Amino acid sequence: MILSQDYVSAACALPVRTSLACMERNYAVPPESIYELVLRITLPADTDTPVHHVQRIAMRTAAGDWLSNGKEKLSAVRRVVGPDATASSGPYGTVKLRWQMPQPCPKVSVIVATRDRVELLRTCVNGVLHETDYPDIELIIADNDSREAETLDYMEQAQADPRVQVVRWPHPFNYSAINNFAARSATGKYLCLLNNDIEVIEPQWLSEMVREAEQPGVGAVGARLLYPDRSIQHAGVAIGIGNAAGHAHRGLGYEDPGYYAQALIARGASAVTGACLLVAKRHFEAVGGLDEDKLAVAYNDVDFCLKLRELGLANIYTPASTLIHHESKSRGLDFAPEHLARYLQELGVFQQRWDTDHAVDPWHHSRLERNSEVYRKSGWAMGI
């Protein structure tokens, strides 16, 4: 987030000794702004300068001030990241950063769990194989006991592509177990969990996720997902919304910046949705995959991401990867009568495990409404 926006220099306290040491280093160009100084102090992997956020609202800036000095911010980021990335102007005075892609590109195993609904599967598979520009993809279709002849015929045909394999999991629906089972067949460096109701609309979606995942200390990477009407379905997950977890900025328009342009910048997130999630296979295995025992359907992806954070890894949301999600078209809604008891049980497990009744997400201020996925100030925060 600090590489996308200057949210610090208007009000910050910097340790004098660390600041002087940073300014005295043999940089080709000395820091030209407080923002650049902050970047140089906090971004090196070996930094021993922790960053603390004071939640108390202690000052105000002029309306629109955070949108200013776009060129200055861009220059600062370019000097700090050097040849490791390209930086360009983003919307609302932000910076758009693209890390260099490693060569050769690491192999990605895309896992699509499915049962029948061939019209969804066909769109998803065609998008991965023929509308994605990533050069090294392995597609694993994890079939959860499909019965329809058209679906079975289509999966047979799909395997004619050497990049495709079908694995069978003929048991009651358990999203966690299906993906864990399929992951054991994966040969890629990265796993991409992808719902069968995802539609590819931009060829670079996977490349942009890999760019982020390749950075040191990164756990899961999530995409911006849109409803078919192009409103936002997912722009990261915030813990504590609804005393559980909520999709940040759900319902905003495609180009709507949302709170502090958070929907339009690459930034950290406590969690990202498993509908489109990229993670190194070694990280997936390090936390034991998804919880197939107590979180078979709901909250397993958020639980997984929080376990990655416990390992010291950062989860990343990137709007540079944008897809359409025809949400729950295949498995149905959690609040449907036939699913409600199971959902409430899994909700209780998640709430207790992560104390979400009291948790305050690092990317969701304590003075924002906890019951709104569109970030709004609470009445108390506004003094009313």
C-alpha positions, 0 to 999 in steps of 0.5 A: 500500500505504501508503494501505491499511496502516500498515506504517511507523510502528512502526519508521521514521527520518524526516528532521528537516528534511522532517518539520518543514517538513511539519508547518509547512505550512498544513494545516487539521489538523496531522498527528495521528500518525506514520502521517499524517506519513509519508503527508504526506511521501511521497505528494505527486507533487513529493516529493523524499524517497525511501523506503527499505526496510531488509530486515534484521529489526531489531525485533518488534511485539506479536502482532496489533499491525498490526491495531490503531488502525483508526479512527486509520488511517482518519482519517489517510487521509481527511485526506490524500486529501481529496475525491480519494477516499472511504476506509472501513474494510477487513478486518483494520484496513486502509483501503479507498480508492476514487478518484473516477471521472473524468467522463465515464468514459474509453472502455475497449477490452476485448480477448478473444482466442479460438479456438472454445470458444463456451461460454467465449466466450459467458459472457465476452462476456455478462459484459462487455456485460450484467453490467458497470456501466461505461458506455463499453465497446468489445469487440474479439473477436480470433478466432484461426482458429475453425473450429466453426460454432457459434462463428462463428455466435455471433461473427456474432450478437455483432456486432449489438451496436454495441459489438462488433467481431470481428477475425481473426488466422488464424495459429498461436496466439501470445497476444502477437501476437493482442493486439497485432493487436487493440490496433491496432483499439482506439479506447479510452483504455484497453486491457483484456486479458481471457481468454476463460475469465473470468467476471464475478461483480461489476458494478463490476470494470472501474470499480474498475480504471479508478479505479486506472489514472487515478491519476498514474504508474500502469501496469498494473492487475490484478484478483483472480482466483478459481478456480471454487471461490472460492480465489485464482488471482491476487492480483498476481505476484511476481518470483523465486518459483520463480526465475521469477515466481509468482501471489501467494497462489494457493490461499488462500480467498476471505476469507483475508487471506494474509501481512499481509492482502496478498490483501485490499488495493490495493497495488503489484505488480511485475506482474499477469496478462494474464488481466485487465489494464488499461493506458492504450493509450499505455503499451501502445504505449510499450513495444511491446505484448507480446513476440510474437517470444520470449514468444508464450505464457508470461510475456509479461504479466509481461515487459510489466509489468516494462517498464512499471516500467522507464518509472517506472510503478507496477503495481497489484493491486486486490481491489476487482475480482474475477472468476472465471478458468477457468484455461487452459481454452482454450489448455491447460496449459504443462506438457502434453507438446505445450507443454513445449518451447515453455514451457521456451524462453520460461521461459529467455528470461524468466529471463535477461532479468530475472535472476529466479534472483537477483531479490528482489521488492519485495513479497516479502521475501527471507526468505520461501520462494522456492518457495511462492506462499503466503508462508511464512517460510523456515527460516533466517528463523525461526532453525531 
